[in-house]
């Protein structure tokens, strides 16, 4: 079996996903095209060698409709012969794109692929692609109806007995770590600027000086009379401060067979070690990373103690905290450069964004194994383990 290796991995700085955000005037296709072009510029690869560009995007409507991956390939100046497809596994879309790319290489079907992700939440607001109904059969299975992710985060916090102070302290630490990473130059090698927005040189969503005490003053966001009646025992705790902000961003990873990378004189930086994807309770929705991690560890033959860093997407603070409590995980290894609460969660881009950051952190620290996992709407999750070479 071929080894699938990462040759390069890049991301944009993150912009606030609202009107006036630093990237809000950049078309999402152009945002992604810049990252694809950066992979070519940084590695010197002939873009005509790329056999497919697999792009994750969660909301494929408006500016992100019509196979945005193909539009970005053309915008990047790649030969018209380079195809692209765009897939949707909600928040895990580009993590799934990377898994599909690596698995195709491991199967011997392809040698050179790009996995990428894009989401402009200023251009395509969250909820833009929400269906009008879930269908009669699914509705019959869940007669009370499912809930939005914020309410699911409340349910997770309740089940794992996470207190508001713990959520806010974790969130403040996310901002501290992200700010420290920028101050130390840790992000310099992974972030590629956006030519259309040269004023954005760092992640726009990091709030330097954030404190748990300051976050404690924020009101819960997802309590409504309807939800309070349905869940009378909930002590509502999820606020804008312990949730990921709406953001714009793109990311891309050049993945090859190890043999092809060596023949091209390119250095394999990490190899894909193991994968998993699971479904979980769609009411709780955000708990999938727990069974996904159990599954990927079993497949890899590793224990969590052998993993040097874990990127667990911070859609809401209860997600990584419940995950860490379940596994007895080392807090120092969890999102060591900060997570989505500080760096933003640009939906379709987040999977490869986590992979970009994980790879560069392992290289900077000399770690060997890294694990990333992400909750996804509908109660799904992906998990991936990479090994630094």
N, C-alpha and C positions, 0 to 999 in steps of 0.2 A: 504494500500500500504506500502511495506517495504521502510525504509529509506536506501539509499546507502551511506556508510560512508567511509572516507579515514582513514586508520589505519597507514600507513607510506608512505613516498614519498622521493625519492632520485634521485640524478643526478650525473654525472661525472663532474669534472672540464672540461672546454671546451678547446680543442686544435685547433690550426690553421689548417684549412682544405687544406693543401698543403704539398708537399714533404718537409720533414724536420720538420713538425709540431710535437708537442710532442706526439700525438696519431696516427700519420700517419702510424706507423709500427704495430699497433694493428688491428687485423681483426675485422670488425664491429660486427660480431657475438660474439666474445669474449668481446668486449666493452659492449654490452648489457648483456651478461651472467653475468658479474661482478655485474651489478646493480640488476639483479634478485636474485642472491645469497645474496646480501647485505640485501634485504628485509627479507629474511629468517633468516639471522644472527641477524638482529636488532630486529625482533619481536619474534623469536623463534617458528614461525609457522611451522607445518609439511608441506613441499612443496607438499605432496600428496593430501592435501586438496584443492589445487588450481584447479579450474574446467576448466579454460581456460586462456591463456595469449594472449591478443589482442595487437598487435604491429603495430605501425605506422611507415612507411618508404616511402619516396617520390620517391626514385629512385631504383626500384627493378630490377636491372640488375647487372652483374658482381658479386662482392663479396656479394651484397645485394639481389641476386636473390634466388629463390627456397625456399620461405617462411622462411626468416631469423629469424622470431620469434621462429619457431620450433627448428632451429639450436641452438639458444641462450638458450632455455629451456634445451636442452640436455647438452649444455656446462656448464650450471649452476649446473648440477648434480641433477636436478629434476627427479622424477620417470618418466619412459618412458610413463606412463599412462597420464601424464599432456599434453594436446594438446596446440596448438597455431595456430593463424592465423595472417596474415600480411595484412594490408589494406592501401589504398592510397587515401587520400584527399589532396594531395600535402602538402603544408606547415602546414596544420592543421591535418595531419594524426593522430598524437598521441592524440591531443585534441578530435578528433572524436573517437579514441579508448577508451578514458576515458568515453566519453558520452555513447558509446555503452555498456561498462561494467556496468556503473551505471544504465542505463535504464534496462538492463537484470536483475539486482538485484532488482530494484524497481518493475519489473513485476513478480518477484517471480520465475524466471527461474533458477537463480544461486544464490549462497551465498558467494562465494569467487572467486574473479577474480583479475588479474593483468592487468593494462593498461600500455603500455610502448612505447618508441620511440627510434629510432636509425637512425643516418645518419653519414657516414664517407665520407665527401666531398673531402678528400684527396684520398681515395680509389676509389670512384665513383664520378668523377667531375660533377659539375652542368651541366645539359643538356645531360647527358649520356642516359637518357631514353626519350629524346624528339622524338615525332613521326615524320615520314617522311612527313606526310601531315595530315590535319585535316578532310579529307573526302570531297567529292564533295558537299554534302548538306550544311555542315557548311561553306565551302568556298564560296558558293553562297550567304549565308546569310551575310557574311562579305567580300565583293569582294575586298576591299582595304587591307584586311589582318589585323590580330591583331598585337600587338607589344610586345616586351619583357618587363619584369617588370620594368626595369630602365626607359624606355620611359613612361610607365604608371605612375611611380612616378613623372615624369616631368609634366604629364597632371594633376595629382592631385594637385601638387604645384601651377600650373597655375590656376586651378579652384577655389582653396581656397585662392588665393592671398598670398601665403607663400613666403617670401623673402629669398634670399640666406643667409643673416646674421642670420635670425631666425632659419633656418635649421641647420646651423653650431653651433649656440649657444646651441640649444637643444642637438645636438650630443655631444658636449663637456661636457654638464651636465650629459649625460648618463654615460660617462667614469668617471666623478667625483663621481657620486653616487655609481657606481659599485666598484670603488677603496675604497671608504669610507666604504662600506658594508664589504669588505674583511678586512680592517683595524680594524673594530669594532667587527670582529668575527661573523658577521651576517650570513655568508654562512657556518659556520662550521658544523651546524647540518644537512644541506641538502646535502652537497657534500660528496660523497664517492670516495676515490681515486681509481685509476686503477692499479692493481698489475703489469700489464705488462709495465706500464710507471710510476714508483714510483717518478720520478723526477718532475712530474707535480702535484703541490699541490694547485694551484690557476688557475683561468681562464686566458689562455694564450693571449687572445685577448684584454684585458684591457690595454689601454695606459695611464698610470698615467701622469698627467701634460698636457693632451690634452687641447688646448685652441681654442676658436672660431677663434682667429686671425691666428693661425697655420692652421686650417682647411680651412680658406678662400683662402689660396695659392694653393689649389688643383684644378686641371682642371676637368671639367665635363667629365663623363665617357661614356655617351650613345649617344652623338651627332654624327651622321653620315650624309653624304651628302644626302642619301636617306631620313632619318628621318627629316632632316632640310628642305628638299623640301616639305615633306608631312605636316609638322607642322611649317610653316614659322614664326608664332607668338610666338613660345616658346623661353623663356629666359632660357637657359639650366643651371641647378643648381645642379644636382645630381652627387655627387663625391664619391670616396671611403670613404671619411671621414663622410659623412652623410648617408651612406648605411651600412647594416649589413655585417660583414666579413664572408667569407667562413670558416666553422668550422666542427670539428668532435665532437660528443657527444652522450650520451645515458642517458635516464631517465626512471623511473618506479614508479608506484603508486599501492599500495595494497588496493583494494576496497572490502568491505564486506557489507552484510546486517548488520544493527545495532544489531539485535538479535544474529547473529552468533558471531560477535565481542565480545559482552558481555559474551556469553557462553564460549568463549575461553579465557576470562580474558584480552582481549586487549582493549585499550582505543580508542574509536572513536574520531578522532581529528577534523573532519569537515564532514558535509553532503552536498550532491549535492542538490541544491535548484531549479535550472531551467536551461533549455538548449534552444538553437536555432541554426539553420543552414539555410543559405540563399544563393541564387545566385544573382549576381549583374552584371552590365555592364562589359563584358570581355575585352573591350578596356581599360577602366580605371582600371580594374582588382583588385585594392587594396582598393577599397571603401567599400567592403562588411562588414567590422566591424561596419559601421554606421547602416545599416538596421538590422544587426544581434543584435546589442545592443538594438535598439528600440524594437525588437521582444522579446528578453529575459527579458527586464524590464517589458514589458506588461504582459508576462506570470508569472513573479514572484510577481507582485503587488508592486514592490519596485520602488522608484525613484533613480536617480543617486546620490542624496544627501545622501541617506541611505547606499551607498556603501562606505566602508572604504578604499579600494585600488583597482586600476584597472591596470591589465597587458594587454597592447595593444602592440602586437608584433611590434618591430621596424625593420621591413624589410627594410624600408627607412624612414627617418625622416618625410616626409609628411604624412605618415600613422597615427601615433599617434597625430600629430599636427592637421590634418584635423578633426580627430575624436574628439579631445578635443574642437576644435572651434565649431563643430556642436552641442556639448552637453553643452558647457560652463563648462567643467570639471575643477576641482581643480588641478592645475599642481603639487602640492605637493603629491597628491594621485596617480599620473600617473607614473607607473614604478618606484616605490620609491627606489628600489635597483639597478637602472640602467636597461637598456633593451638590445635588441639584437645588437644595434650599438656597445655596449661595450662587451656584454657577448656572442655575436655570435648567428647565426641562423642556427643550424644544422638541418634544414628542418624537417625530420620526427620526430626528438626528441623534437622539440621546443614546441609543445603543452603540453606535460607532464612536460617539463622543466619549462614553465610558471606556471603550476599548483603547482609544487614543491615549487617554490619561493614564490608564492602567499600564500600558506598555511603557510609557515614558517614566512613570514612577518606578517600575521594576528596574529599568536601565539605570536610573539615577541612584538607586539604593542597593543594587546588586542582588535583588530578590530573584528567585527562580520561578515560582508559580504565582499566578494571579487568577482570581475568580471574579466574574462579574455576573450579576443577576438583576432582573428588572421585572416589576409587576406590570401587568397589562390589563386594559379594560376587558371586561367579560370574565375575569378570573383566570387569566393565563400568566405564564412566566417562562422566560428563557434563562438558562445558565450556561456559562462558557468558562472553561479553564484554558489559559494559555501558559506556555513555558518559555521563559526568556532564554535565548541562545547566546 
